[in-house]
Amino acid sequence: MQEKPLIVGLGGTGSPNSSSERLLRHALGQCAAKGADTLMFAGLDLDLPMYSPGEEARDEKTLALIAGLRRAQGVIIASPGYHGTVSGLIKNALDYVQDMAKDDAVYFEGRAVGLIATAAGWQATGTTLATLRSITHALRGWPTPMALAVNSMVPVFGEDGSIVDTSIANQLDILASQVVTFANMRALHDLSLLQGVGEREAGGAGGQ
Ligand SMILES: Cc1cc2nc3c(=O)[nH]c(=O)nc-3n(C[C@H](O)[C@H](O)[C@H](O)COP(=O)(O)O)c2cc1C
């Protein structure tokens, strides 16, 4: 029986409940509804020391983030656009993925990565999203075909914080579906490889 895939989200800003954090939380909720376990690192969870090459000491928050990402079968990243690109908070957190450079599943290898960019105008949503895709490629992850460019000047949330823009809600649902489906396909692929090895070993032993 296949275990539930773990989808790890990281995003938001230092202010709790920022729009990028709310979109991330919604996307993770959709992943959970599709049968995944989820883990979210948002806001102050990502207030990490500035990444410094050669510095190997890690605080608890950084260790928790990297441990979560190591266990992840899928990832969702949500960043506000700051001056046309990914915020420093999110980029700094992603720089710590360098700690996974020598893992068997190096960086985001074999994981689907859903991407969400928010900005106070369309131009920065596009450039921020393009940067998130470039970072994902550099980290050997698989950006999902559906990604979100959300203009926070257009009403997205109702007074209770829920998403009132049905187009955004639909896009988040598709993104979640693509991340979870890829994670499940990957798990089945790994399982069939393992079974193949097991059968070959059993057959080999019987044939000797
Ligand atoms: C430092 C800073 C830089 C920003 N730069 C841009 C920008 O270049 N283009 C833009 O459209 N919005 C810019 N914004 C606005 C944010 O991207 C926008 O308000 C976004 O929705 C914030 O997301 P959040 O609610 O998750 O914080 C900037 C905001 C800050 C604080």
The ligand as an SDF file (V2000), in Angstrom:
LIG
                    3D

 31 33  0  0  0  0  0  0  0  0999 V2000
    9.8080   45.8500   -0.6970 C   0  0  0  0  0  0  0  0  0  0  0  0
    8.6380   45.7020   -1.6120 C   0  0  0  0  0  0  0  0  0  0  0  0
    8.8380   45.7260   -2.9720 C   0  0  0  0  0  0  0  0  0  0  0  0
    7.7690   45.5780   -3.8480 C   0  0  0  0  0  0  0  0  0  0  0  0
    7.9820   45.6070   -5.1820 N   0  0  0  0  0  0  0  0  0  0  0  0
    6.9510   45.4600   -6.0310 C   0  0  0  0  0  0  0  0  0  0  0  0
    7.1620   45.4910   -7.4320 C   0  0  0  0  0  0  0  0  0  0  0  0
    8.2590   45.6520   -7.9260 O   0  0  0  0  0  0  0  0  0  0  0  0
    6.0860   45.3510   -8.2360 N   0  0  0  0  0  0  0  0  0  0  0  0
    4.8260   45.1600   -7.7390 C   0  0  0  0  0  0  0  0  0  0  0  0
    3.8870   45.0130   -8.5210 O   0  0  0  0  0  0  0  0  0  0  0  0
    4.6050   45.1080   -6.4140 N   0  0  0  0  0  0  0  0  0  0  0  0
    5.6300   45.2510   -5.5560 C   0  0  0  0  0  0  0  0  0  0  0  0
    5.4110   45.2010   -4.2130 N   0  0  0  0  0  0  0  0  0  0  0  0
    4.0770   44.9020   -3.7250 C   0  0  0  0  0  0  0  0  0  0  0  0
    3.9040   43.4320   -3.3480 C   0  0  0  0  0  0  0  0  0  0  0  0
    4.4660   42.5600   -4.3120 O   0  0  0  0  0  0  0  0  0  0  0  0
    2.4310   43.0970   -3.2620 C   0  0  0  0  0  0  0  0  0  0  0  0
    1.7980   43.9480   -2.3270 O   0  0  0  0  0  0  0  0  0  0  0  0
    2.2190   41.6600   -2.8720 C   0  0  0  0  0  0  0  0  0  0  0  0
    0.8780   41.3390   -3.0970 O   0  0  0  0  0  0  0  0  0  0  0  0
    2.5520   41.4280   -1.4120 C   0  0  0  0  0  0  0  0  0  0  0  0
    2.3020   40.0790   -1.0870 O   0  0  0  0  0  0  0  0  0  0  0  0
    2.0990   39.6420    0.4130 P   0  0  0  0  0  0  0  0  0  0  0  0
    0.6780   40.0330    0.7950 O   0  0  0  0  0  0  0  0  0  0  0  0
    2.2910   38.1850    0.3940 O   0  0  0  0  0  0  0  0  0  0  0  0
    3.0650   40.4270    1.2380 O   0  0  0  0  0  0  0  0  0  0  0  0
    6.4570   45.3840   -3.3300 C   0  0  0  0  0  0  0  0  0  0  0  0
    6.2740   45.3620   -1.9360 C   0  0  0  0  0  0  0  0  0  0  0  0
    7.3380   45.5160   -1.0890 C   0  0  0  0  0  0  0  0  0  0  0  0
    7.0930   45.4860    0.3990 C   0  0  0  0  0  0  0  0  0  0  0  0
  1  2  1  0
  2  3  1  0
  2 30  2  0
  3  4  2  0
  4  5  1  0
  4 28  1  0
  5  6  2  0
  6  7  1  0
  6 13  1  0
  7  8  2  0
  7  9  1  0
  9 10  1  0
 10 11  2  0
 10 12  1  0
 12 13  2  0
 13 14  1  0
 14 15  1  0
 14 28  1  0
 15 16  1  0
 16 17  1  0
 16 18  1  0
 18 19  1  0
 18 20  1  0
 20 21  1  0
 20 22  1  0
 22 23  1  0
 23 24  1  0
 24 25  2  0
 24 26  1  0
 24 27  1  0
 28 29  2  0
 29 30  1  0
 30 31  1  0
M  END
$$$$
